[in-house]
Amino acid sequence: YLDKKNIDMLKDFDYVTGCEFVCAYENVPIEILGYGIDVEAAKKYLDVYGVTENTLERYRSDETPKVFAKHGVKLKYDPNSIDFTKKCPMVLEKLHEVILQDPVASQFLYKENPNLLNSVNAFLREGLNNPASKIFIAPHKVYPSYQKITEVIRGLGGMPFLAHPYQYGENMNRVLEGVKNCVCGVECYHPSSNTPEKIQYLESFCHKNT
């Protein structure tokens, strides 16, 4: 969210305030954008009720080795090597690095989905956050529901939009259909919507459901 200093810097420009809220649709972690929100009220809400990055990272640190162990793969990962007092402990990056350096773990991940080895984002979106993946760690247990978050955004004077649908991979259409009655729109232009066909698909979905 924007702090007062940044807002003061933008006072001579036209802009729309916004905040990305992490939540869950059923068992799929998603993001909802809150456009036009009351920034100060949003900050107060997040300070009290927001799920911090450290909370998420600690959950990933605890659950990822467990889900690998269920499939007979013991990760050479030491959670004590992570400083959880830092704002961004970088657990995902560390876990991904450990897997890439371990032939057994990397072979297991390759058989599950070769793309999981390509980037930390794919490891998260297509693996840990994907209910269809063998390494799904059920992070939705940590997040508030999308219904709750859309209510919060409206209570803050904002308009909820579903963020970057293509980031949800094979769950995209299920998420689109599931949240369409609770949001004002969909983020059609995003690096994950990287072809004209993808953008057109999202725009068509919006027009059909206006």
C-alpha positions as CSV (number, residue, x, y, z in Angstrom):
1,Y,0.0,0.0,0.0
2,L,1.0,3.6,-0.4
3,D,2.4,5.4,2.6
4,K,1.8,9.1,3.3
5,K,5.2,10.1,1.9
6,N,4.5,8.5,-1.5
7,I,1.0,9.9,-1.6
8,D,2.4,13.4,-1.0
9,M,4.9,12.9,-3.9
10,L,1.9,12.0,-6.2
11,K,-0.3,14.9,-5.2
12,D,0.2,16.6,-8.5
13,F,-0.7,13.5,-10.5
14,D,-3.9,11.6,-11.2
15,Y,-3.6,8.1,-9.7
16,V,-5.6,5.3,-8.2
17,T,-4.7,3.8,-4.9
18,G,-4.5,0.1,-4.6
19,C,-3.4,-2.9,-2.6
20,E,-3.0,-6.6,-3.5
21,F,-4.6,-8.9,-0.9
22,V,-3.7,-12.6,-0.7
23,C,-6.6,-14.9,0.0
24,A,-8.0,-18.3,-1.1
25,Y,-10.7,-19.5,-3.4
26,E,-11.6,-22.9,-2.0
27,N,-8.1,-24.6,-1.9
28,V,-6.4,-22.3,-4.4
29,P,-4.3,-19.3,-3.1
30,I,-5.2,-16.2,-5.2
31,E,-4.8,-12.4,-5.1
32,I,-7.5,-9.8,-5.1
33,L,-6.6,-6.2,-6.1
34,G,-8.4,-3.5,-4.1
35,Y,-8.5,-0.3,-6.3
36,G,-9.5,3.1,-4.9
37,I,-9.1,2.0,-1.3
38,D,-8.7,4.3,1.7
39,V,-4.9,3.8,2.2
40,E,-4.7,4.7,5.9
41,A,-7.7,2.5,6.7
42,A,-6.1,-0.3,4.7
43,K,-2.9,0.0,6.6
44,K,-4.6,-0.2,9.9
45,Y,-6.5,-3.3,8.8
46,L,-3.4,-5.0,7.5
47,D,-1.4,-4.2,10.6
48,V,-4.0,-6.0,12.7
49,Y,-5.4,-8.7,10.4
50,G,-3.0,-9.1,7.6
51,V,-1.0,-12.4,7.0
52,T,2.6,-11.3,7.1
53,E,5.2,-12.6,4.7
54,N,7.1,-14.1,7.6
55,T,4.0,-16.1,8.6
56,L,3.8,-17.5,5.1
57,E,7.5,-18.2,4.8
58,R,7.5,-20.1,8.1
59,Y,4.6,-22.1,6.9
60,R,6.4,-23.0,3.6
61,S,9.5,-23.8,5.6
62,D,7.6,-26.2,7.8
63,E,5.4,-27.9,5.3
64,T,7.5,-28.2,2.1
65,P,10.0,-30.8,3.6
66,K,7.0,-32.7,5.0
67,V,5.3,-33.0,1.6
68,F,8.6,-34.1,-0.1
69,A,9.1,-36.7,2.7
70,K,5.7,-38.2,2.0
71,H,7.1,-39.1,-1.4
72,G,10.3,-40.6,0.0
73,V,12.4,-37.5,-0.7
74,K,14.3,-36.0,2.2
75,L,15.3,-32.4,1.5
76,K,18.8,-31.3,2.7
77,Y,17.2,-28.2,4.1
78,D,18.0,-26.7,7.5
79,P,15.2,-24.4,8.7
80,N,17.6,-23.0,11.2
81,S,19.5,-21.4,8.4
82,I,16.6,-19.0,7.8
83,D,16.5,-15.7,9.7
84,F,12.7,-15.3,10.3
85,T,13.4,-11.9,12.0
86,K,14.1,-10.4,8.6
87,K,11.2,-8.8,6.7
88,C,11.7,-11.2,3.7
89,P,13.3,-14.5,4.9
90,M,13.6,-15.8,1.3
91,V,12.5,-19.3,2.2
92,L,11.2,-20.1,-1.3
93,E,14.5,-19.2,-2.9
94,K,16.4,-21.3,-0.4
95,L,14.2,-24.4,-0.8
96,H,14.4,-24.1,-4.6
97,E,18.2,-23.8,-4.4
98,V,18.4,-26.9,-2.2
99,I,16.3,-28.9,-4.6
100,L,18.3,-27.9,-7.6
101,Q,21.5,-29.0,-5.9
102,D,20.0,-32.4,-4.9
103,P,19.9,-35.0,-7.7
104,V,17.2,-37.0,-6.0
105,A,14.9,-34.1,-5.2
106,S,15.4,-32.4,-8.6
107,Q,14.7,-35.7,-10.4
108,F,11.5,-36.1,-8.4
109,L,10.4,-32.5,-9.2
110,Y,11.3,-33.0,-12.9
111,K,9.0,-36.1,-13.1
112,E,6.2,-34.1,-11.4
113,N,6.6,-31.1,-13.7
114,P,9.8,-30.0,-15.4
115,N,8.8,-26.4,-15.3
116,L,9.0,-26.5,-11.5
117,L,12.8,-26.5,-11.8
118,N,12.8,-23.4,-14.0
119,S,12.0,-20.6,-11.6
120,V,10.9,-19.9,-8.0
121,N,7.7,-18.5,-9.3
122,A,6.8,-21.7,-11.1
123,F,7.8,-23.7,-8.0
124,L,5.3,-21.7,-6.0
125,R,2.5,-21.3,-8.5
126,E,2.5,-24.6,-10.3
127,G,3.8,-26.7,-7.3
128,L,3.3,-25.6,-3.7
129,N,0.1,-23.5,-4.4
130,N,-1.4,-26.0,-6.9
131,P,-3.9,-28.5,-5.5
132,A,-3.3,-30.8,-8.5
133,S,0.5,-31.0,-7.7
134,K,2.1,-33.7,-5.6
135,I,4.0,-31.0,-3.7
136,F,0.9,-29.0,-2.8
137,I,1.3,-27.7,0.8
138,A,-2.3,-26.4,1.3
139,P,-1.4,-22.7,1.9
140,H,-5.0,-21.8,1.7
141,K,-5.2,-22.8,5.4
142,V,-3.2,-19.7,6.2
143,Y,-5.2,-17.2,4.1
144,P,-8.6,-15.6,4.5
145,S,-11.4,-16.4,2.1
146,Y,-11.9,-14.4,-1.1
147,Q,-15.4,-13.5,0.2
148,K,-13.9,-12.0,3.3
149,I,-11.3,-10.0,1.4
150,T,-13.8,-8.6,-1.2
151,E,-16.0,-7.5,1.7
152,V,-12.9,-5.8,3.3
153,I,-12.0,-4.0,0.1
154,R,-15.5,-2.6,-0.3
155,G,-15.5,-1.6,3.4
156,L,-12.4,0.4,2.7
157,G,-14.1,2.2,-0.1
158,G,-12.5,0.2,-2.9
159,M,-13.4,-2.0,-5.8
160,P,-12.1,-5.7,-5.8
161,F,-10.6,-7.1,-9.0
162,L,-9.2,-10.6,-9.5
163,A,-5.4,-10.3,-10.1
164,H,-3.4,-12.0,-12.9
165,P,-5.6,-15.1,-13.6
166,Y,-3.0,-16.9,-15.7
167,Q,-0.8,-17.1,-12.6
168,Y,-3.3,-19.7,-11.3
169,G,-2.4,-22.2,-14.1
170,E,-4.8,-25.1,-14.6
171,N,-7.0,-23.6,-11.8
172,M,-7.6,-20.4,-13.7
173,N,-11.0,-21.1,-15.1
174,R,-12.3,-22.6,-11.9
175,V,-11.1,-19.4,-10.1
176,L,-12.6,-17.1,-12.7
177,E,-16.0,-18.8,-12.5
178,G,-15.9,-19.0,-8.7
179,V,-15.1,-15.4,-7.9
180,K,-16.9,-13.6,-10.7
181,N,-19.9,-12.6,-8.7
182,C,-17.7,-11.1,-5.9
183,V,-15.4,-8.9,-8.0
184,C,-15.9,-5.9,-10.2
185,G,-13.4,-7.0,-12.8
186,V,-10.3,-9.0,-13.8
187,E,-6.8,-7.9,-14.4
188,C,-6.4,-8.5,-18.1
189,Y,-3.0,-6.9,-18.7
190,H,-0.2,-8.6,-16.8
191,P,3.1,-10.2,-17.8
192,S,1.4,-13.6,-17.4
193,S,-1.2,-12.6,-20.1
194,N,1.7,-12.5,-22.6
195,T,-0.2,-13.0,-25.9
196,P,-3.0,-11.2,-27.6
197,E,-5.0,-14.4,-27.4
198,K,-4.7,-14.6,-23.6
199,I,-5.7,-10.9,-23.2
200,Q,-8.7,-11.4,-25.6
201,Y,-9.8,-14.5,-23.6
202,L,-9.9,-12.5,-20.4
203,E,-11.6,-9.5,-22.0
204,S,-14.2,-11.8,-23.5
205,F,-14.8,-13.4,-20.1
206,C,-15.4,-9.9,-18.6
207,H,-17.8,-8.8,-21.3
208,K,-19.8,-12.0,-21.0
209,N,-20.1,-11.6,-17.3
210,T,-20.8,-7.8,-17.1
